[in-house]
Amino acid sequence: MLYFVILFCIFVKGEEIYSCVYRNNWIIQKGKTDDAIAFGSYEDTHLTKGWGFLKIETVRKYLPEKQAFAAGFLEGYLTKHLIYDFWNNYRLNEYGKYGPPKALSNFLAKQYLWWTNQCKTNSTQYWKEQNLIFKQFRGLLSGYNKYCDNGKKLSILEMYYINAGGDLGTLNKLVKNDNLPKYSTINMEKMNQHEIFHECTAIVKILPQNQDIVFSHNTWRPYYAMMRIYKKYTFPFTKNALPMTFASSPGFLHSKDDFYILKSSQNHFSVMETTNSIFNNKLFKQFLTFKSVLSWQRILGSMYYAPSIQKLLQNFEVYNSGTYNNQWIVTDLNKFNLAGHQPNKGLLMIAEQIPGKVQIMDVTKLLLQKGYWASYNSPFSKKIRDLSGYTLKEREYGDRYSYTRCPRRRIFDREGKSLKTINDIKRFMLLNKFKTDPLTEGRPGATIAARYDLDESRPSPFGAVDCKIGSKKMGVNAWIYGAPSHNDQEPFCWSESVFADVVHKNLPDRFDFDWIFVKN
């Protein structure tokens, strides 16, 4: 009987399609209309599954600018009930009741105006592509504000703040704020010296006998931001998003995790990143400028249009903002040969960004030698380590800052070769046995899937909040998991936690969700 009810509910609900059309002004119509410029659906299941599911497709016959605006407009409409709560959870927890510091808003506003002006006036191909991202952003704002509830409209700058979430992880630390909430990310870092409070853990793994190449990522972030949407964009105005599937959140036109799968008739890429720290603040004084392109803008432009993973990373390097300084991990899945013989270059490339520099490296040979590539919030390049301050930190404080001897690296070394199936990777990417694993030194954040809320002396609502897995054989499909890891620990539950001060509107109370297979 229960089985029948579940099937019946799915059949009745289905996916309601909506269209974005232009009839003297931009409007949303139910169903797929003949004049739809974009159409799509949203499955509102984040409270019951840990994820919602968004699909948006644009119609090729329309001008690229119209397609991009319509895609954003439709997303603003479909996720309007989530965007405001997601923004307020961020704003109140990171800045408090007085909002962002004026100096921060001034910098972001100047960068937005400069970017907008370049998009409108610069005729180079780079800026033509950036202009389509600008159109998508303005569509998002317009669609949201036209259909949102009374009293919940957002300014341009507020929507820009949402999309700049990754960049703000850098910028928030560079401005003074005397009113930080207790569990702001900056305060959590201060309470937990030498711990990692940014994103994430990632792996690219070749399965035995070249059965497949698998890539996986878990996101570390504050628990108030566990409002997740798995998105599918099919955009004929791009070269590679045909489609692009990715893990995201309300209001983001990008992932921020980051985790993307892109497929077209010519290319099949995966794109992930983990974040590195900048301990050398002289780099910001020397290179930080509003006349730059933010990380989310650069990665979207690079992914949408690059013909190869090398060109993708080279495009990303241009107008480096020095914010959201990551190790980007990009795999050309078409180059992986399921029959056996692998290329010695061009399969896996990384780029490590710091203010003033992006270093691009082909690490295909290292992947083939070891069988996997691990990424864990520590730069690979010696030059990047030296410039960003990791080398000095390692000398002063030891192995926690070491690339080869930090806890997660040692866990990768211990477990990496034993990962032979997708199920092995599922288990590994949720690993947190901090009480029994000697490599963690008893620290719940010093493992593959952090759970800082379990630190008995200084609990913090921060950790690995999800996992995503893709592979060459899976195409644009993915396994996804939306919760702090509860393989080895109890599920996180707001009402049973000590985090009463943390604003977490429109989130589940108990995160005991399981894996979901997303078929696109």
Secondary structure, DSSP 8 states (H G I E B T S, - for coil): -HHHHHHHHHHHH----EEEEESSSEEEEES--TT-SEEEEEE--HHHHS-EEEEEEE-TTS-HHHHHHHHHHHHHHHTHHHHHHHHHHHHHHHT-TT-S-HHHHHHHHHHHHHHHHHHHH--SHHHHHHHHHHHHHHHHHHHHHHHS-TT----HHHHHHHHTHHHHHHHGGGS--TT--TTSHHHHHHHSTT---S--EEEEEE-GGG--EEEEEE-EEEGGG---EEEEEE-TTSSSBTTEEEEE-TT-SS-SS-EEEEE-SS-EEEEEEEE-----THHHHHH--SSSB-HHHHHHHHHHH-SSHHHHHHHHHTTB---S-EEEEEEEGGG--TTS---SSSSEEEEEEETTEEEEEE-HHHHHHHSEEEE-SS---HHHHHHHTHHHHHHHH-GGG-TTTSHHHHHHHHHGGG--SHHHHHHHHT---TTT-GGGTT-TTSSSS-BGGG-SSS--SEEE--EEEEETTTTT-EEEE-SS--SSS--EEGGGSS-TTS--TT--SEE----EEE--
